[in-house]
Amino acid sequence: MTLKPFLFIICVLLLGVGCRAQQTAEEQQVDIDQWQVLKQEVMKSPFEHQQQFSVNLSLFGPKDWAYPLPGAKVISNFGGARHHAGTDLKRYGPGFDKDTIYAAFAGTVVMEGPYFAYGKFIVIRHANGLETAYSHNSKHLVKQGQWVRAGQPIAIVGRTGRATTAHLHFEVRVDGQAFDSSQIFDHANHRLRQRKMVFTKPKEGRKIRITYEE
């Protein structure tokens, strides 16, 4: 009995394996992690090489943002006589003190842990140049250095730190400077505002100026 038929079968099998290996390699080459570019942007200061940058919220799709505390109402606004650095959000109803908090945008957790009057505190830096902060949490679901998606659960509402009721103290910052989150979110309707925001940092290092176009 000749060995040619067996050799032919072996060659066919090897050829198939080789083709599959080449296909797998090609698939791996084109299977690019779509977050890598965003992760690189997160590590940069928005004013690293410029005095002005913009964020066009009208270009954000449904998966690019999330309201941090669904069903919540504002119980304390930004600013005022006590110079409140954030917006306090609370949902009324059963189980409000166990509500889940969600990341407003995709980004990297740059701080996670207790922080003075903030209690349990999370800060996320986003590729769009902004930072969001979430405090008084009872429990954290993410760790420092972790990459999170927009809408990913990050914490449970609490009253740690200086807080009289379980709620979310929510901040939006640019280059460390807090500004009114209502410029980003329509809190009454839990929607992202459709506007282009322009942030300008003076050479003298004064307060960052924020303007926007509807």
Disulfide bonds with the S-S distance in Angstrom:
none
